């Protein structure tokens, strides 16, 4: 008995999933492998226990008491098997009937919904034709193409409006100041800047901004106006 217990313990331990150090089993999982129980197929397992109809009938009067008892048990087992097969056949027939009824009901619902949807689309087309709204009758492809075209046109119109607004701001700034650098007075502005020999040359706007002069405020004002005109 002890030997059988050891074998059962070894069998259970071999079926247990083990994880390495630092790893744990997933949350909600079982510690041991769940045994797979296959449902018995009555239609294929029971006929092997039934008697062969071609086999001649045994005369029980010529058998011994022990053989007669075995024959009675065999006949009883066959009677139970035939009864179980009959009950299982009734269950299978009822299950097939329920499945067929369910499939017919689902198919009828699908057909009903499809017919209602088709009727609604037909009614919508008739109403649109009656109202003369031909734009609403566009197909999906035409609708997406028209939507893309409208988006592109709106984007171009928006960029054009921004460009015109910046141009107006630059024009107003050009007319509002006398020291605005243009192509006509560019040489004069450069000569005036290079005339200051005492100050080191300035290459960037930041270097010009940090110089202590009276033009710093004017430069800051023009920089702010330029940022506003450029939308920065």
LUMZAPA-857508 format. One record per residue: residue number from 1; residue in three letters; x, y, z of N, C-alpha, C in turn. Coordinates in steps of 0.1 Angstrom, whole numbers, plus 5000, padded with zeros to 4 digits. Layout:
(rec NUM; "ALA"; (X; Y; Z); (X; Y; Z); (X; Y; Z))
...
***
This chain:
(rec 1; "UNK"; (5008; 4988; 5000); (5000; 5000; 5000); (5009; 5013; 5000))
(rec 2; "UNK"; (5019; 5012; 5008); (5029; 5023; 5008); (5035; 5026; 4995))
(rec 3; "UNK"; (5038; 5015; 4987); (5044; 5016; 4974); (5034; 5023; 4965))
(rec 4; "UNK"; (5021; 5020; 4965); (5011; 5026; 4957); (5009; 5041; 4960))
(rec 5; "UNK"; (5010; 5044; 4973); (5009; 5058; 4977); (5021; 5067; 4972))
(rec 6; "UNK"; (5033; 5061; 4972); (5044; 5068; 4967); (5043; 5070; 4952))
(rec 7; "UNK"; (5038; 5060; 4945); (5036; 5062; 4931); (5026; 5072; 4928))
(rec 8; "UNK"; (5015; 5073; 4935); (5005; 5084; 4933); (5010; 5097; 4936))
(rec 9; "UNK"; (5019; 5099; 4946); (5025; 5112; 4949); (5034; 5116; 4938))
(rec 10; "UNK"; (5042; 5106; 4933); (5051; 5109; 4922); (5043; 5113; 4910))
(rec 11; "UNK"; (5032; 5107; 4907); (5024; 5110; 4896); (5018; 5124; 4897))
(rec 12; "UNK"; (5013; 5128; 4909); (5008; 5141; 4911); (5018; 5152; 4910))
(rec 13; "UNK"; (5030; 5149; 4915); (5041; 5159; 4914); (5046; 5160; 4900))
(rec 14; "UNK"; (5045; 5150; 4892); (5050; 5151; 4878); (5040; 5159; 4870))
(rec 15; "UNK"; (5027; 5159; 4874); (5017; 5167; 4867); (5016; 5182; 4871))
(rec 16; "UNK"; (5024; 5185; 4882); (5023; 5199; 4887); (5033; 5208; 4879))
(rec 17; "UNK"; (5028; 5219; 4875); (5037; 5229; 4867); (5046; 5236; 4877))
(rec 18; "UNK"; (5059; 5235; 4874); (5069; 5242; 4882); (5074; 5254; 4875))
(rec 19; "UNK"; (5077; 5265; 4882); (5083; 5277; 4876); (5097; 5280; 4883))
(rec 20; "UNK"; (5105; 5287; 4875); (5118; 5289; 4880); (5118; 5300; 4891))
(rec 21; "UNK"; (5130; 5301; 4897); (5132; 5311; 4908); (5129; 5325; 4903))
(rec 22; "UNK"; (5121; 5332; 4910); (5117; 5345; 4907); (5105; 5347; 4898))
(rec 23; "UNK"; (5099; 5335; 4894); (5087; 5335; 4885); (5076; 5329; 4893))
(rec 24; "UNK"; (5064; 5333; 4891); (5052; 5328; 4897); (5042; 5324; 4886))
(rec 25; "UNK"; (5033; 5316; 4889); (5022; 5312; 4880); (5013; 5324; 4877))
(rec 26; "UNK"; (5007; 5324; 4865); (4999; 5335; 4862); (4987; 5336; 4871))
(rec 27; "UNK"; (4982; 5348; 4873); (4970; 5350; 4882); (4958; 5344; 4876))
(rec 28; "UNK"; (4951; 5336; 4884); (4939; 5329; 4880); (4941; 5315; 4874))
(rec 29; "UNK"; (4954; 5311; 4872); (4956; 5298; 4867); (4957; 5288; 4878))
(rec 30; "UNK"; (4956; 5275; 4874); (4956; 5264; 4883); (4970; 5260; 4887))
(rec 31; "UNK"; (4971; 5255; 4899); (4984; 5250; 4903); (4988; 5237; 4895))
(rec 32; "UNK"; (4978; 5229; 4892); (4981; 5216; 4885); (4973; 5216; 4872))
(rec 33; "UNK"; (4977; 5207; 4864); (4970; 5206; 4851); (4956; 5201; 4852))
(rec 34; "UNK"; (4947; 5207; 4847); (4933; 5202; 4848); (4931; 5190; 4839))
(rec 35; "UNK"; (4926; 5179; 4844); (4925; 5167; 4836); (4914; 5169; 4825))
(rec 36; "UNK"; (4917; 5164; 4814); (4907; 5165; 4803); (4899; 5153; 4803))
(rec 37; "UNK"; (4886; 5155; 4805); (4876; 5144; 4805); (4868; 5144; 4792))
(rec 38; "UNK"; (4870; 5133; 4784); (4863; 5133; 4771); (4849; 5126; 4773))
(rec 39; "UNK"; (4839; 5133; 4767); (4826; 5127; 4769); (4824; 5115; 4761))
(rec 40; "UNK"; (4818; 5105; 4767); (4816; 5092; 4760); (4806; 5093; 4749))
(rec 41; "UNK"; (4810; 5088; 4737); (4801; 5087; 4726); (4793; 5074; 4727))
(rec 42; "UNK"; (4781; 5076; 4730); (4772; 5064; 4732); (4770; 5057; 4719))
(rec 43; "UNK"; (4768; 5064; 4708); (4765; 5058; 4696); (4776; 5049; 4691))
(rec 44; "UNK"; (4788; 5052; 4695); (4800; 5044; 4689); (4805; 5034; 4700))
(rec 45; "UNK"; (4803; 5036; 4712); (4808; 5028; 4723); (4799; 5016; 4726))
(rec 46; "UNK"; (4786; 5018; 4726); (4777; 5008; 4731); (4774; 4997; 4720))
(rec 47; "UNK"; (4774; 5000; 4707); (4771; 4988; 4698); (4781; 4977; 4699))
(rec 48; "UNK"; (4793; 4979; 4704); (4802; 4968; 4705); (4798; 4958; 4716))
(rec 49; "UNK"; (4789; 4963; 4725); (4785; 4954; 4736); (4772; 4946; 4732))
(rec 50; "UNK"; (4766; 4950; 4721); (4753; 4943; 4717); (4756; 4930; 4711))
(rec 51; "UNK"; (4746; 4921; 4711); (4748; 4908; 4705); (4748; 4908; 4690))
(rec 52; "UNK"; (4754; 4899; 4684); (4755; 4898; 4670); (4741; 4892; 4665))
(rec 53; "UNK"; (4734; 4899; 4657); (4720; 4893; 4653); (4722; 4881; 4644))
(rec 54; "UNK"; (4733; 4879; 4638); (4735; 4867; 4629); (4739; 4855; 4637))
(rec 55; "UNK"; (4742; 4857; 4650); (4747; 4845; 4658); (4734; 4837; 4662))
(rec 56; "UNK"; (4735; 4824; 4661); (4724; 4816; 4665); (4720; 4817; 4680))
(rec 57; "UNK"; (4708; 4816; 4683); (4703; 4817; 4697); (4708; 4805; 4705))
(rec 58; "UNK"; (4713; 4808; 4717); (4719; 4798; 4726); (4707; 4791; 4734))
(rec 59; "UNK"; (4707; 4778; 4734); (4698; 4771; 4742); (4702; 4770; 4756))
(rec 60; "UNK"; (4696; 4778; 4765); (4700; 4779; 4779); (4698; 4766; 4787))
(rec 61; "UNK"; (4689; 4758; 4782); (4686; 4745; 4789); (4698; 4736; 4789))
(rec 62; "UNK"; (4707; 4737; 4780); (4719; 4729; 4779); (4731; 4734; 4786))
(rec 63; "UNK"; (4729; 4746; 4792); (4740; 4752; 4799); (4740; 4749; 4814))
(rec 64; "UNK"; (4751; 4751; 4820); (4752; 4749; 4834); (4746; 4761; 4842))
(rec 65; "UNK"; (4745; 4760; 4855); (4739; 4771; 4863); (4748; 4783; 4861))
(rec 66; "UNK"; (4761; 4782; 4862); (4770; 4793; 4861); (4769; 4800; 4847))
(rec 67; "UNK"; (4768; 4792; 4837); (4767; 4797; 4823); (4754; 4804; 4821))
(rec 68; "UNK"; (4743; 4798; 4827); (4730; 4804; 4826); (4730; 4818; 4833))
(rec 69; "UNK"; (4737; 4819; 4844); (4738; 4832; 4851); (4745; 4842; 4843))
(rec 70; "UNK"; (4756; 4838; 4836); (4763; 4847; 4828); (4755; 4851; 4816))
(rec 71; "UNK"; (4747; 4842; 4810); (4739; 4846; 4799); (4728; 4856; 4802))
(rec 72; "UNK"; (4722; 4854; 4814); (4712; 4863; 4819); (4718; 4877; 4821))
(rec 73; "UNK"; (4730; 4878; 4827); (4737; 4891; 4828); (4740; 4897; 4815))
(rec 74; "UNK"; (4744; 4889; 4805); (4747; 4894; 4792); (4734; 4900; 4785))
(rec 75; "UNK"; (4723; 4893; 4786); (4711; 4897; 4780); (4706; 4910; 4787))
(rec 76; "UNK"; (4708; 4911; 4801); (4704; 4923; 4808); (4713; 4935; 4804))
(rec 77; "UNK"; (4726; 4932; 4802); (4735; 4943; 4797); (4731; 4948; 4783))
(rec 78; "UNK"; (4727; 4939; 4775); (4723; 4943; 4761); (4710; 4950; 4762))
(rec 79; "UNK"; (4701; 4946; 4771); (4688; 4954; 4772); (4690; 4968; 4777))
(rec 80; "UNK"; (4699; 4970; 4786); (4703; 4983; 4791); (4710; 4991; 4780))
(rec 81; "UNK"; (4718; 4985; 4772); (4725; 4992; 4761); (4715; 4997; 4751))
(rec 82; "UNK"; (4705; 4988; 4747); (4695; 4992; 4737); (4686; 5003; 4742))
(rec 83; "UNK"; (4683; 5003; 4755); (4675; 5013; 4761); (4683; 5027; 4761))
(rec 84; "UNK"; (4696; 5026; 4765); (4704; 5038; 4765); (4706; 5044; 4751))
(rec 85; "UNK"; (4707; 5035; 4741); (4709; 5039; 4727); (4696; 5046; 4722))
(rec 86; "UNK"; (4684; 5041; 4726); (4672; 5047; 4723); (4670; 5060; 4729))
(rec 87; "UNK"; (4673; 5061; 4742); (4672; 5075; 4748); (4682; 5085; 4742))
(rec 88; "UNK"; (4694; 5080; 4739); (4704; 5089; 4733); (4700; 5093; 4719))
(rec 89; "UNK"; (4694; 5084; 4712); (4688; 5088; 4699); (4677; 5099; 4700))
(rec 90; "UNK"; (4669; 5097; 4710); (4658; 5107; 4712); (4665; 5121; 4715))
(rec 91; "UNK"; (4675; 5121; 4724); (4682; 5133; 4727); (4688; 5140; 4715))
(rec 92; "UNK"; (4695; 5132; 4707); (4701; 5137; 4695); (4691; 5143; 4686))
(rec 93; "UNK"; (4680; 5136; 4684); (4670; 5141; 4675); (4664; 5154; 4680))
(rec 94; "UNK"; (4662; 5155; 4693); (4656; 5167; 4699); (4667; 5179; 4698))
(rec 95; "UNK"; (4679; 5175; 4700); (4690; 5186; 4698); (4691; 5191; 4684))
(rec 96; "UNK"; (4690; 5182; 4674); (4690; 5186; 4660); (4678; 5194; 4657))
(rec 97; "UNK"; (4666; 5191; 4662); (4654; 5199; 4660); (4656; 5213; 4666))
(rec 98; "UNK"; (4661; 5214; 4678); (4663; 5227; 4684); (4673; 5235; 4676))
(rec 99; "UNK"; (4684; 5229; 4671); (4694; 5236; 4664); (4689; 5241; 4650))
(rec 100; "UNK"; (4681; 5232; 4644); (4675; 5237; 4631); (4665; 5248; 4633))
(rec 101; "UNK"; (4657; 5247; 4644); (4648; 5258; 4647); (4655; 5271; 4650))
(rec 102; "UNK"; (4666; 5270; 4657); (4674; 5282; 4660); (4680; 5288; 4648))
(rec 103; "UNK"; (4686; 5279; 4639); (4691; 5284; 4627); (4681; 5291; 4618))
(rec 104; "UNK"; (4669; 5285; 4617); (4658; 5291; 4609); (4654; 5305; 4615))
(rec 105; "UNK"; (4653; 5306; 4629); (4649; 5318; 4635); (4660; 5329; 4633))
(rec 106; "UNK"; (4673; 5326; 4634); (4683; 5335; 4631); (4683; 5340; 4616))
(rec 107; "UNK"; (4681; 5330; 4607); (4681; 5334; 4593); (4669; 5343; 4590))
(rec 108; "UNK"; (4657; 5340; 4596); (4645; 5348; 4595); (4648; 5362; 4600))
(rec 109; "UNK"; (4655; 5364; 4611); (4658; 5377; 4616); (4667; 5385; 4607))
(rec 110; "UNK"; (4677; 5378; 4602); (4686; 5384; 4592); (4679; 5389; 4580))
(rec 111; "UNK"; (4670; 5380; 4575); (4663; 5384; 4563); (4653; 5396; 4565))
(rec 112; "UNK"; (4647; 5396; 4577); (4638; 5407; 4581); (4646; 5420; 4582))
(rec 113; "UNK"; (4657; 5420; 4589); (4665; 5432; 4590); (4671; 5437; 4576))
(rec 114; "UNK"; (4675; 5427; 4568); (4680; 5431; 4555); (4668; 5437; 4546))
(rec 115; "UNK"; (4656; 5432; 4547); (4645; 5437; 4540); (4641; 5451; 4545))
(rec 116; "UNK"; (4642; 5453; 4558); (4638; 5466; 4564); (4649; 5476; 4560))
(rec 117; "UNK"; (4662; 5472; 4560); (4672; 5482; 4556); (4671; 5485; 4541))
(rec 118; "UNK"; (4668; 5476; 4533); (4666; 5478; 4518); (4654; 5487; 4516))
(rec 119; "UNK"; (4643; 5485; 4523); (4631; 5493; 4522); (4634; 5508; 4527))
(rec 120; "UNK"; (4642; 5509; 4537); (4645; 5523; 4542); (4654; 5530; 4532))
(rec 121; "UNK"; (4664; 5523; 4526); (4672; 5529; 4516); (4664; 5533; 4503))
(rec 122; "UNK"; (4655; 5525; 4499); (4646; 5528; 4488); (4637; 5540; 4491))
(rec 123; "UNK"; (4632; 5540; 4503); (4624; 5552; 4507); (4632; 5565; 4507))
(rec 124; "UNK"; (4644; 5564; 4512); (4653; 5576; 4513); (4656; 5581; 4499))
(rec 125; "UNK"; (4659; 5572; 4489); (4661; 5576; 4476); (4649; 5582; 4469))
(rec 126; "UNK"; (4637; 5577; 4472); (4625; 5583; 4467); (4623; 5597; 4472))
(rec 127; "UNK"; (4625; 5599; 4485); (4623; 5612; 4491); (4633; 5622; 4485))
(rec 128; "UNK"; (4646; 5617; 4484); (4656; 5626; 4478); (4653; 5630; 4464))
(rec 129; "UNK"; (4648; 5620; 4456); (4644; 5623; 4442); (4632; 5633; 4442))
(rec 130; "UNK"; (4623; 5631; 4451); (4612; 5640; 4452); (4616; 5655; 4455))
(rec 131; "UNK"; (4626; 5656; 4464); (4630; 5669; 4468); (4640; 5675; 4458))
(rec 132; "UNK"; (4645; 5667; 4449); (4655; 5672; 4439); (4669; 5673; 4444))
(rec 133; "UNK"; (4672; 5667; 4455); (4686; 5668; 4461); (4694; 5658; 4455))
(rec 134; "UNK"; (4701; 5661; 4444); (4709; 5651; 4437); (4722; 5649; 4443))
(rec 135; "UNK"; (4727; 5659; 4451); (4740; 5658; 4458); (4740; 5647; 4468))
(rec 136; "UNK"; (4729; 5645; 4474); (4728; 5635; 4485); (4728; 5620; 4479))
(rec 137; "UNK"; (4726; 5619; 4466); (4726; 5606; 4460); (4740; 5601; 4455))
(rec 138; "UNK"; (4750; 5608; 4459); (4763; 5604; 4455); (4767; 5591; 4462))
(rec 139; "UNK"; (4775; 5584; 4455); (4780; 5571; 4460); (4791; 5574; 4471))
(rec 140; "UNK"; (4795; 5564; 4478); (4805; 5565; 4488); (4818; 5570; 4482))
(rec 141; "UNK"; (4823; 5565; 4471); (4835; 5570; 4465); (4834; 5584; 4461))
(rec 142; "UNK"; (4823; 5588; 4454); (4822; 5602; 4450); (4821; 5611; 4462))
(rec 143; "UNK"; (4815; 5607; 4473); (4814; 5615; 4485); (4827; 5617; 4491))
(rec 144; "UNK"; (4836; 5607; 4492); (4849; 5609; 4498); (4858; 5618; 4489))
(rec 145; "UNK"; (4857; 5616; 4476); (4864; 5625; 4467); (4860; 5639; 4468))
(rec 146; "UNK"; (4847; 5642; 4469); (4842; 5655; 4471); (4846; 5661; 4484))
(rec 147; "UNK"; (4846; 5653; 4494); (4851; 5657; 4508); (4866; 5661; 4507))
(rec 148; "UNK"; (4874; 5653; 4501); (4888; 5657; 4500); (4890; 5669; 4492))
(rec 149; "UNK"; (4883; 5671; 4481); (4884; 5684; 4473); (4880; 5696; 4481))
(rec 150; "UNK"; (4869; 5695; 4489); (4865; 5706; 4497); (4875; 5709; 4508))
(rec 151; "UNK"; (4881; 5699; 4514); (4891; 5702; 4524); (4903; 5709; 4518))
(rec 152; "UNK"; (4907; 5704; 4506); (4919; 5711; 4500); (4916; 5725; 4496))
(rec 153; "UNK"; (4904; 5728; 4491); (4900; 5742; 4488); (4899; 5750; 4501))
(rec 154; "UNK"; (4894; 5745; 4511); (4893; 5753; 4524); (4907; 5756; 4529))
(rec 155; "UNK"; (4916; 5746; 4528); (4930; 5749; 4533); (4937; 5759; 4524))
(rec 156; "UNK"; (4935; 5759; 4511); (4941; 5769; 4503); (4935; 5783; 4505))
(rec 157; "UNK"; (4922; 5783; 4508); (4916; 5796; 4511); (4921; 5802; 4524))
(rec 158; "UNK"; (4923; 5793; 4534); (4928; 5797; 4547); (4942; 5803; 4546))
(rec 159; "UNK"; (4951; 5796; 4538); (4964; 5800; 4536); (4965; 5814; 4529))
(rec 160; "UNK"; (4956; 5815; 4519); (4955; 5828; 4512); (4951; 5839; 4520))
(rec 161; "UNK"; (4941; 5837; 4529); (4937; 5847; 4538); (4948; 5851; 4548))
(rec 162; "UNK"; (4955; 5841; 4553); (4967; 5844; 4562); (4977; 5852; 4555))
(rec 163; "UNK"; (4980; 5849; 4542); (4990; 5856; 4535); (4986; 5870; 4532))
(rec 164; "UNK"; (4974; 5872; 4529); (4969; 5886; 4527); (4969; 5894; 4540))
(rec 165; "UNK"; (4966; 5888; 4551); (4966; 5895; 4564); (4981; 5899; 4567))
(rec 166; "UNK"; (4990; 5890; 4565); (5004; 5894; 4568); (5009; 5904; 4558))
(rec 167; "UNK"; (5005; 5904; 4546); (5009; 5914; 4536); (5004; 5928; 4540))
(rec 168; "UNK"; (4991; 5928; 4545); (4986; 5941; 4550); (4993; 5946; 4562))
(rec 169; "UNK"; (4997; 5937; 4571); (5005; 5942; 4583); (5018; 5947; 4579))
(rec 170; "UNK"; (5025; 5940; 4570); (5038; 5945; 4565); (5037; 5958; 4558))
(rec 171; "UNK"; (5026; 5960; 4550); (5024; 5973; 4543); (5022; 5984; 4553))
(rec 172; "UNK"; (5014; 5982; 4563); (5011; 5992; 4574); (5024; 5995; 4581))
(rec 173; "UNK"; (5032; 5985; 4584); (5044; 5988; 4592); (5054; 5995; 4583))
(rec 174; "UNK"; (5054; 5993; 4570); (5063; 6000; 4561); (5059; 6015; 4560))
(rec 175; "UNK"; (5046; 6018; 4559); (5042; 6032; 4559); (5043; 6039; 4572))
(rec 176; "UNK"; (5043; 6031; 4583); (5043; 6038; 4596); (5057; 6042; 4601))
(rec 177; "UNK"; (5068; 6038; 4595); (5081; 6041; 4600); (5089; 6048; 4588))
(rec 178; "UNK"; (5098; 6056; 4593); (5107; 6063; 4583); (5121; 6055; 4581))
(rec 179; "UNK"; (5124; 6047; 4591); (5137; 6040; 4591); (5135; 6025; 4586))
(rec 180; "UNK"; (5125; 6022; 4578); (5123; 6009; 4573); (5133; 6006; 4562))
(rec 181; "UNK"; (5140; 5995; 4563); (5150; 5991; 4553); (5143; 5986; 4541))
(rec 182; "UNK"; (5146; 5992; 4529); (5141; 5988; 4517); (5153; 5986; 4507))
(rec 183; "UNK"; (5150; 5981; 4495); (5160; 5979; 4485); (5166; 5993; 4481))
(rec 184; "UNK"; (5158; 6003; 4482); (5163; 6017; 4478); (5173; 6022; 4488))
(rec 185; "UNK"; (5170; 6021; 4501); (5179; 6027; 4511); (5188; 6017; 4518))
(rec 186; "UNK"; (5190; 6005; 4512); (5198; 5995; 4518); (5212; 5999; 4519))
(rec 187; "UNK"; (5218; 6005; 4508); (5232; 6010; 4508); (5234; 6020; 4519))
(rec 188; "UNK"; (5225; 6030; 4520); (5226; 6040; 4529); (5226; 6035; 4544))
(rec 189; "UNK"; (5217; 6025; 4546); (5217; 6020; 4560); (5230; 6012; 4563))
(rec 190; "UNK"; (5235; 6005; 4554); (5248; 5998; 4556); (5259; 6008; 4558))
(rec 191; "UNK"; (5260; 6019; 4551); (5270; 6029; 4553); (5269; 6035; 4566))
(rec 192; "UNK"; (5257; 6038; 4571); (5255; 6044; 4584); (5259; 6034; 4595))
(rec 193; "UNK"; (5256; 6021; 4593); (5260; 6012; 4603); (5275; 6010; 4604))
(rec 194; "UNK"; (5282; 6010; 4592); (5297; 6008; 4592); (5304; 6021; 4596))
(rec 195; "UNK"; (5297; 6032; 4597); (5304; 6044; 4600); (5307; 6045; 4615))
(rec 196; "UNK"; (5301; 6036; 4623); (5305; 6036; 4637); (5317; 6027; 4639))
(rec 197; "UNK"; (5329; 6033; 4638); (5341; 6026; 4639); (5345; 6022; 4653))
(rec 198; "UNK"; (5340; 6029; 4663); (5343; 6026; 4677); (5337; 6013; 4681))
(rec 199; "UNK"; (5325; 6009; 4676); (5318; 5997; 4681); (5322; 5985; 4672))
(rec 200; "UNK"; (5323; 5974; 4679); (5327; 5962; 4671); (5316; 5958; 4661))
(rec 201; "UNK"; (5320; 5950; 4651); (5309; 5946; 4641); (5300; 5936; 4648))
(rec 202; "UNK"; (5287; 5937; 4644); (5276; 5929; 4650); (5271; 5920; 4638))
(rec 203; "UNK"; (5271; 5907; 4640); (5267; 5898; 4630); (5253; 5893; 4631))
(rec 204; "UNK"; (5247; 5893; 4643); (5234; 5887; 4646); (5225; 5898; 4652))
(rec 205; "UNK"; (5212; 5895; 4652); (5202; 5904; 4658); (5204; 5904; 4673))
(rec 206; "UNK"; (5207; 5893; 4679); (5209; 5893; 4693); (5220; 5902; 4698))
(rec 207; "UNK"; (5231; 5902; 4690); (5243; 5910; 4693); (5239; 5925; 4692))
(rec 208; "UNK"; (5230; 5928; 4682); (5226; 5942; 4681); (5216; 5946; 4692))
(rec 209; "UNK"; (5208; 5936; 4697); (5199; 5939; 4707); (5205; 5942; 4720))
(rec 210; "UNK"; (5217; 5936; 4723); (5223; 5938; 4736); (5232; 5951; 4737))
(rec 211; "UNK"; (5234; 5958; 4726); (5242; 5970; 4725); (5235; 5982; 4732))
(rec 212; "UNK"; (5242; 5989; 4741); (5235; 6000; 4747); (5234; 6012; 4738))
(rec 213; "UNK"; (5223; 6013; 4731); (5221; 6025; 4722); (5207; 6029; 4723))
(rec 214; "UNK"; (5204; 6040; 4716); (5190; 6045; 4716); (5181; 6038; 4707))
(rec 215; "UNK"; (5187; 6029; 4698); (5179; 6022; 4688); (5174; 6009; 4693))
(rec 216; "UNK"; (5177; 6005; 4705); (5173; 5992; 4711); (5157; 5991; 4711))
(rec 217; "UNK"; (5151; 6001; 4716); (5136; 6001; 4717); (5130; 6000; 4704))
(rec 218; "UNK"; (5136; 6007; 4694); (5130; 6007; 4681); (5132; 5993; 4674))
(rec 219; "UNK"; (5143; 5987; 4677); (5146; 5973; 4672); (5136; 5963; 4678))
(rec 220; "UNK"; (5134; 5964; 4691); (5124; 5955; 4698); (5110; 5957; 4692))
(rec 221; "UNK"; (5106; 5970; 4690); (5093; 5972; 4685); (5091; 5966; 4671))
(rec 222; "UNK"; (5101; 5968; 4663); (5101; 5962; 4649); (5101; 5947; 4649))
(rec 223; "UNK"; (5108; 5941; 4659); (5109; 5927; 4660); (5095; 5921; 4664))
(rec 224; "UNK"; (5088; 5928; 4673); (5075; 5924; 4677); (5065; 5925; 4666))
(rec 225; "UNK"; (5066; 5936; 4658); (5057; 5938; 4647); (5060; 5927; 4636))
(rec 226; "UNK"; (5072; 5924; 4634); (5076; 5913; 4624); (5070; 5900; 4629))
(rec 227; "UNK"; (5071; 5897; 4642); (5066; 5884; 4647); (5051; 5883; 4645))
(rec 228; "UNK"; (5044; 5895; 4648); (5030; 5895; 4646); (5026; 5893; 4632))
(rec 229; "UNK"; (5034; 5900; 4623); (5030; 5899; 4609); (5033; 5885; 4603))
(rec 230; "UNK"; (5043; 5878; 4608); (5046; 5864; 4604); (5038; 5854; 4611))
(rec 231; "UNK"; (5030; 5858; 4621); (5022; 5848; 4628); (5030; 5840; 4638))
(rec 232; "UNK"; (5041; 5845; 4643); (5049; 5838; 4653); (5045; 5841; 4667))
***
